[in-house]
Amino acid sequence: MGFSSTFPSLVPMAMFIIAFLALCLMPQPAQAITRHYEFNITMANVTRLCHTKSIVTVNGKFPGPRIVTREGDRLLIKVNNHVPNNISIHWHGVRQLRSGWADGPAYITQCPIQTGQSYVYNYTIVGQRGTLWWHAHISWLRSTLYGPIIILPKKNESYPFVKPFKEIPIILGEWFNTDPEAIISQALQTGGGPNVSDAYTINGLPGLLYNCSAKDTFKLKVKPGKTYLLRMINAALNDELFFSIANHTLTVVDADAVYVKPFETDTILITPGQTTNVLLKTKSEYPSATFLMAARPYVTGQGTFDNSTVAGILEYESPLLHSTKSMKKLPMFKPALPPLNDTSFATNFSKKLRSLANSQFPAKVPQNVDKHFFFTVGLGTTPCDKNQTCQGPTNTTKFAASINNISFVQPTTALLQSHFIGQSNGVYNPYFPINPLHWFNYTGNPPNNTMVNNGTKVLVLPFNTNVELIMQDTSILGAESHPLHLHGFNFFVVGQGFGNFDPNKDPTNFNLIDPVERNTVGVPAGGWVAIRFLADNPGIWFMHCHLEVHTSWGLKMAWLVLDGKLPNQKLLPPPSDLPKC
């Protein structure tokens, strides 16, 4: 009797234990972790092109160390400044949701870290995976202060493409034999264009096509029949670059840390600030040859540029491990890069980039627009200082650059701090023009007056505003492309074209289904680009041309996104170690 009366209660207990054990044995979701890095900013002697100079580095490395993390992880990166220069570091492309204090552009979200001081950048990687990068964000110091950010998927998630055998960062950069800080300082003083770089680099190395550089050549050793993921970054100061590997096809799978519909190409175009992940499928058998990987500039402007080519070597591991045959005796193939001014290639390449737009990785394109903005971007002039002869477009003018004819004046107090404490008077003006003040034929004959206005203005947006922004190149001092980078947000590139944007006709061709999602986009030379984004990140966010010379001339502005009503829609308070100006 006792047995029969207790048996029914044992059954659910046994089922509970079985279910509990099954739950314990199931794969558990990976927990996000906190990763710690320490960046010591120090001087180091580096030799390239037979020139030795002292450069600003992180931990004595050039390029700097890579940051490896996973989606969802928190990063604590302590930066200790041991050099005479003021320093700030930008984590390019990281959304920085409510963590604007860690974004890094000097005098925008923070005052720079002064000599002997430290600052801990504290942020979390939210909803991003792929390749981003970090770089100095003050003056031209990013010429040597840069490195990759590798964001792996969460532990239980995989790539939406074949798993690569190996992953390799490929960072394209520029090398100057002289101090870039002195170069831009002299250019701003004289009003002329700055001296161009002496070489391009792959992972800091100029390569065998430059004098005195055969030993400084990046070599990528591969095995036959394998798939490699190349994490491409353009860290060059002032040049958009074509990149290709001889006799090999690349499959583009990611742009600015967002997956794209894969497509094959012999050559990629990558602007300063952009990242592109490509798959390289090696030949099925040992080819008894070596292959150059090369990059050279895509040029649209009228000014001087570094007309040279950087090359690395793709080298297959020989199956004959003890072969005495020298690699130097193998035939070497060179890639056929597009012409320097191949705007047709640039246009076609950018049009191939499309979001995956599937259930796992949806393209959340704003379908309805709350605010429409129209920005002209381009070069102009500003008067010489009194009693000075300039080397600008005329001997009485200096080169300048502007957005809606406002050339940004860098403040001496950080904008975000001024906003947060409610003391913006005298620091910035909240009335940035939403359209050009004067209409003209933007891509036709330039107006007689090429002078720009100067000011520190921001554009104010309510939280959760759906924004459409048209950016129109101008031909005032000659049409050229401008890679525009928006901090704090990704955006969708819904349209682009040449000539003047037509508000009646062009929007009918916008792609609102699977446009590419980016953080940096090239405004076409003599054309326009249309982007949309949701202003869901409170704070002050920089937007600027990633050609460093144009940023120095004032082609930049800032967006102020106000707090939302809910606690999780408000900017967090500043950290206690925030640098002071």
Secondary structure by P-SEA (a helix, b strand, c coil): cccccaaaaaaaaaaaaaaaaaaaaccccbbbbbbbbbbbbbbbbbbcccbbbbbbbcccccccbbbbbcccbbbbbbbbbcccccccccccccccccccccccccccccccccccbbbbbcccccccccccccccccccccccccbbbbbbcccccccccccccbbbbbbbbbbbcccaaaaaaaaaaaccccccccccccccccccccccccccbbbbbbbccbbbbbbccccccccccccccccbbbbbccccccccccccccbbbbcccbbbbbbbbcccccccbbbbbccccccccccccccbbbbbbbccccccccccccccccbbbbbbcccccaaaaaaaaaaaccccccccccccccccccbbbbbbbbbbccccccccccccccccbbbbbbcccccbbbbcccaaaaaaaccccccccccccccccccccccccccccccccccbbbbbbccccbbbbbbbbbcccbbbbbbccccccccccccccccccccccccccccccccccccccccccccbbbbbbbcccccbbbbbccaaaaaaacccbbbbbcccccccccccccccccccc
